[in-house]
Amino acid sequence: MRCQLVILVVVLTSSKVAAALNACTANDTEIQEPAGCPASGACSISKPYSVADGCVFDFAGRNPTFAPTAVLLIGSGTVHFVANDVTLAANASAGAYINARGQSATQALGGTVVVNATGNVLIQRKGNTRARIEVSGIQAGGTIQLTASGAITIAGRRGGYRRSAQSRHRLKGATST
């Protein structure tokens, strides 16, 4: 009985990790979410993705919305997003989540998330549920850099910390609510 339980736990853990799709460009999300993110027009990203260090998601002037179910797993890497308007959405039960947390000995530092928008950046909140960008780390927090020609509105959450040090947040044109 004990052997069966161990095998079951391994299978459940493996399937949970396997649920995240790989993506490194805006085109990767278009291919894996053709109904929500076609090659032109509005783009809604709703699936969990594993994102490698150095990836650039260039939405070529489009308006990507990261749905409340969207999760981007970045770790200690650096990822860039380029778009017109960028929205991290939230509803009553979930919020979009960009996870750039350094959580292991090999990834002890928080990651770097850079968003460059020619329009607006919106990180939403619905009640107590917030969309969020997390860059905390075991040794030190990472960096969140949000740049927009329009407004940056943070109703959700941005965070990066280490027990004794703050991470860097660079916000140009930001308002927090």
C-alpha positions, 0 to 999 in steps of 0.5 A: 500500500505504501508503494502505491501511495508514493507512485500516486503522489509522483504521478500527481506532481508530474501532471501538475508540472506538465500542465504549464505550456512552454512559451517564449514569444507572443507567437507561441501564445497565439499558436497555443490559444488560437481562439483567444489570441489570434494572429491579429486583433484582441489577445486573451491569454488564459493558460499557464505557461513556463517562460525561459530566461530572456524571452520577449513577448512582442505583441506588435501594438496589440492589447494582450489581456492576461485572463484571471486563469493565466499564470506565467512561471518565470523563476529568476529569469528576465522577461520582456512584454511589448504591447499597446495596452497590457491588462492583468485581469482579476475576477472574484475568484482568481487573478492573473499571476506573473510568477518571477519568484526565485525559490531554490538554491539555483534560483535564489534571486527574484526575476525581472519583469519588464513591460513596455506599453505604448498605451496603458498598463492595468493590474486589476483587483476584484474585491479581495482578489488581485492580479499580481506580479511577484518577484520575491527571492530567497536571497534578494527580490527582483525587479518590476519595470512598468513603462507606459505612454498612457497610465499605469494603474495598479489595483492588483499587487506587485511584490518583491522582497527578501526578509531584509531587503526591498526589490526595485520597482520602476513605474513611469506614470503610475497610479496605485489604488 
